[in-house]
Amino acid sequence: MCSSDLVDDVSFQLACESDTALVGPNGAGKSSLVQALLGILPHQEGSVRLFGQPLGPRGQLPPAVRAQVAYLPQALALRGPLPLTVAEFVGLGWDPPGPALPWRGAGARAQAVLRALGKTDCHDLANRRFSDLSAGQQKRALLAFCVVRPRRLLILDEAQAGLDPRASDRFHDLLYQLRRSEAWTILQVSHDLEMVRRTCDSVLCLNRSLRCSGSPDHALSPHQLERLYGRGYVPYAHR
């Protein structure tokens, strides 16, 4: 259950190793809901629980729980060029959350970074500056950041936004390879209803409140989509 200034009366559970899509019109509160789940935005009423642990009003979670969650935003909010190579950036995903501690086990960290770069086809990007990458390359590096240590939950907020069709297809294929190999549970905000219909197990339809939930066949039926987006909604089909 979650209530904030932008969304109200939202209640759902994610099954382990499932892929759930969060869909709805612009301004429906999808990103706000995701940020409330992550503790970035405070929730005013109700509760958020991750792996059985309650999220405090300021997003407090035990570090061991936070370490099991990865988040891919639409884009990184950087104030300037990021002075890190891709390998250095991915290595940050290995470091435990919380106060910085003297590192013991640099060899294990380096090996984990190499494995993550290999899993995401980023070996050739290891020594390049993150800020110099194309949008598609940055998204692959972000996936490497997520996979450098074991995670259980991956939350994506329109992670394919800004990618051309070829880069989007490559990202999508890589994401679903990793979903199987890493046994991830996925919650993703998406406007690509055809992709949602093909690949997701369940759908949450949000427009300031939870309007519908269920299988893609049910939640993305013409009747439910008209309720969600309003009359005059025209779906765009693509291959």
C-alpha positions as CSV (number, residue, x, y, z in Angstrom):
1,M,0.0,0.0,0.0
2,C,1.3,3.4,-0.9
3,S,-0.1,6.9,-0.8
4,S,1.6,10.2,-1.7
5,D,0.7,13.5,-3.3
6,L,0.7,11.9,-6.7
7,V,-0.6,8.4,-6.2
8,D,-3.1,6.9,-3.8
9,D,-4.6,3.6,-3.0
10,V,-2.0,1.4,-4.6
11,S,-1.5,-2.1,-3.3
12,F,0.3,-5.0,-5.0
13,Q,2.9,-7.8,-4.5
14,L,5.6,-9.0,-6.8
15,A,6.1,-12.7,-7.2
16,C,9.7,-14.0,-7.0
17,E,11.4,-14.1,-10.4
18,S,8.4,-12.5,-12.1
19,D,8.4,-9.6,-14.6
20,T,5.8,-7.0,-13.8
21,A,5.2,-3.9,-16.0
22,L,3.8,-0.6,-14.7
23,V,1.9,1.2,-17.4
24,G,-0.2,4.3,-17.7
25,P,-0.3,7.8,-19.4
26,N,2.2,10.5,-18.8
27,G,1.7,12.1,-15.4
28,A,0.0,9.0,-14.0
29,G,2.6,8.8,-11.1
30,K,4.6,5.9,-12.3
31,S,8.0,7.3,-11.6
32,S,6.8,8.7,-8.3
33,L,5.5,5.3,-7.3
34,V,8.9,3.7,-8.2
35,Q,10.7,6.4,-6.2
36,A,8.5,5.8,-3.2
37,L,9.2,2.1,-3.4
38,L,13.0,2.9,-3.4
39,G,12.7,5.4,-0.5
40,I,13.7,8.3,-2.7
41,L,10.3,9.9,-2.1
42,P,8.5,9.5,1.2
43,H,5.3,7.7,1.4
44,Q,2.6,9.4,3.4
45,E,0.4,6.5,4.3
46,G,0.5,2.7,4.2
47,S,3.7,0.7,4.0
48,V,6.4,-0.6,1.7
49,R,8.1,-3.9,2.3
50,L,11.0,-5.3,0.5
51,F,11.9,-8.9,1.1
52,G,9.7,-8.7,4.2
53,Q,11.5,-5.7,5.6
54,P,9.5,-2.5,6.1
55,L,10.7,0.7,4.4
56,G,10.9,3.6,6.9
57,P,9.3,6.9,6.1
58,R,12.8,8.2,5.0
59,G,13.6,5.1,3.0
60,Q,15.7,3.4,5.7
61,L,16.4,-0.2,5.0
62,P,19.1,-2.5,6.4
63,P,22.2,-2.4,4.1
64,A,21.9,-6.1,3.4
65,V,18.4,-5.5,2.0
66,R,19.3,-2.4,0.0
67,A,22.2,-4.3,-1.6
68,Q,19.7,-6.7,-3.2
69,V,17.9,-4.0,-5.1
70,A,19.1,-2.4,-8.4
71,Y,17.6,0.6,-10.1
72,L,17.9,1.7,-13.7
73,P,16.5,5.3,-14.2
74,Q,15.6,6.8,-17.6
75,A,18.8,8.7,-17.5
76,L,21.5,9.5,-15.0
77,A,21.2,13.0,-13.5
78,L,24.8,14.2,-13.9
79,R,25.8,17.8,-13.4
80,G,28.8,17.3,-15.6
81,P,31.0,14.6,-17.2
82,L,31.5,11.6,-15.0
83,P,35.3,11.2,-14.4
84,L,35.2,7.4,-14.3
85,T,36.0,4.7,-16.7
86,V,33.3,2.1,-17.3
87,A,35.2,-0.5,-15.2
88,E,35.5,2.0,-12.3
89,F,31.8,2.9,-12.6
90,V,30.8,-0.8,-12.6
91,G,33.0,-1.4,-9.5
92,L,30.8,1.0,-7.5
93,G,28.0,-1.5,-7.8
94,W,30.1,-4.0,-5.9
95,D,30.8,-1.7,-3.0
96,P,28.4,-2.2,-0.1
97,P,25.9,0.6,0.7
98,G,26.4,2.7,3.7
99,P,29.5,4.6,5.0
100,A,32.7,4.0,3.1
101,L,34.9,1.3,4.6
102,P,38.6,0.4,4.0
103,W,38.4,-2.1,1.2
104,R,39.6,-5.7,1.8
105,G,39.4,-8.1,-1.1
106,A,40.3,-5.9,-4.1
107,G,41.0,-9.1,-6.1
108,A,37.4,-10.3,-5.7
109,R,36.1,-6.9,-6.6
110,A,38.2,-6.8,-9.8
111,Q,37.1,-10.3,-10.8
112,A,33.4,-9.4,-10.2
113,V,33.8,-6.4,-12.4
114,L,35.4,-8.5,-15.2
115,R,32.5,-11.0,-15.0
116,A,29.9,-8.2,-15.1
117,L,31.5,-6.6,-18.1
118,G,31.6,-10.0,-19.9
119,K,27.9,-10.7,-19.1
120,T,26.8,-7.4,-20.6
121,D,29.1,-7.4,-23.6
122,C,31.0,-4.4,-22.2
123,H,34.6,-5.7,-22.2
124,D,35.6,-3.4,-25.0
125,L,34.2,-0.4,-23.0
126,A,36.1,-1.1,-19.8
127,N,38.7,1.7,-20.1
128,R,36.5,4.3,-21.8
129,R,35.0,7.2,-19.9
130,F,31.4,6.6,-19.0
131,S,30.5,10.1,-20.1
132,D,31.9,9.4,-23.6
133,L,29.5,6.4,-24.3
134,S,26.5,6.4,-26.5
135,A,23.1,6.1,-24.8
136,G,22.9,2.4,-25.7
137,Q,26.4,1.8,-24.3
138,Q,25.6,3.6,-21.1
139,K,22.5,1.4,-20.6
140,R,24.7,-1.7,-21.0
141,A,27.2,-0.3,-18.5
142,L,24.3,0.3,-16.1
143,L,23.2,-3.3,-16.4
144,A,26.8,-4.3,-15.7
145,F,26.6,-2.1,-12.5
146,C,23.5,-4.1,-11.5
147,V,24.9,-7.5,-12.2
148,V,28.4,-7.0,-10.6
149,R,27.0,-8.5,-7.3
150,P,24.0,-10.7,-6.8
151,R,20.7,-8.8,-6.7
152,R,17.1,-10.1,-6.3
153,L,15.0,-7.1,-7.5
154,L,15.6,-5.0,-10.6
155,I,13.5,-1.8,-11.0
156,L,13.6,0.0,-14.3
157,D,12.0,3.4,-15.0
158,E,11.6,3.5,-18.8
159,A,15.2,2.2,-19.1
160,Q,14.9,2.0,-22.9
161,A,13.9,5.6,-23.3
162,G,16.2,7.5,-25.7
163,L,17.5,4.5,-27.5
164,D,17.2,3.9,-31.2
165,P,15.4,0.8,-32.3
166,R,18.6,-1.3,-32.7
167,A,20.0,-0.3,-29.4
168,S,16.6,-0.8,-27.7
169,D,16.4,-4.4,-29.1
170,R,20.0,-5.1,-28.0
171,F,19.2,-3.8,-24.5
172,H,16.0,-5.8,-24.3
173,D,17.7,-9.1,-25.4
174,L,20.5,-8.6,-22.9
175,L,18.0,-7.7,-20.1
176,Y,16.1,-11.0,-20.6
177,Q,19.2,-13.1,-20.8
178,L,20.3,-11.6,-17.5
179,R,16.8,-12.1,-16.0
180,R,17.1,-15.8,-16.6
181,S,20.7,-16.2,-15.5
182,E,20.5,-14.0,-12.5
183,A,16.9,-15.1,-11.4
184,W,15.9,-11.4,-11.1
185,T,12.4,-10.2,-10.1
186,I,11.7,-7.2,-12.4
187,L,9.4,-4.2,-12.0
188,Q,9.6,-2.0,-15.1
189,V,7.9,1.2,-16.1
190,S,7.2,1.0,-19.8
191,H,5.2,2.7,-22.6
192,D,5.9,-0.2,-25.0
193,L,2.7,-2.1,-24.6
194,E,3.6,-4.6,-27.4
195,M,6.8,-5.5,-25.5
196,V,4.9,-5.8,-22.3
197,R,2.4,-8.1,-23.9
198,R,5.1,-10.3,-25.2
199,T,7.4,-10.6,-22.3
200,C,5.8,-9.6,-19.0
201,D,4.0,-11.9,-16.6
202,S,1.7,-9.3,-15.1
203,V,0.7,-5.7,-15.6
204,L,-0.2,-2.9,-13.2
205,C,-2.3,-0.1,-14.8
206,L,-1.7,3.2,-13.0
207,N,-3.4,6.6,-13.4
208,R,-2.9,8.3,-10.0
209,S,-4.5,5.1,-8.5
210,L,-4.3,1.4,-9.5
211,R,-7.0,1.0,-12.1
212,C,-6.3,-2.6,-13.1
213,S,-3.9,-5.4,-12.6
214,G,-3.5,-8.9,-13.9
215,S,-2.2,-10.8,-16.9
216,P,-1.2,-8.9,-20.0
217,D,-4.2,-10.3,-21.9
218,H,-6.5,-8.9,-19.2
219,A,-4.8,-5.6,-18.3
220,L,-4.1,-4.7,-21.9
221,S,-7.5,-5.5,-23.3
222,P,-9.1,-2.8,-25.4
223,H,-11.6,-2.2,-22.6
224,Q,-9.0,-1.8,-19.9
225,L,-6.8,0.4,-22.1
226,E,-9.7,2.8,-22.8
227,R,-10.4,3.0,-19.0
228,L,-6.7,3.7,-18.4
229,Y,-5.9,6.2,-21.2
230,G,-9.4,7.5,-22.1
231,R,-11.4,7.5,-25.2
232,G,-9.6,8.3,-28.3
233,Y,-6.5,6.3,-27.3
234,V,-4.9,4.8,-30.4
235,P,-2.4,2.0,-29.8
236,Y,0.7,2.0,-32.0
237,A,1.7,-1.5,-33.1
238,H,5.3,-2.2,-34.2
239,R,7.5,-5.1,-35.1
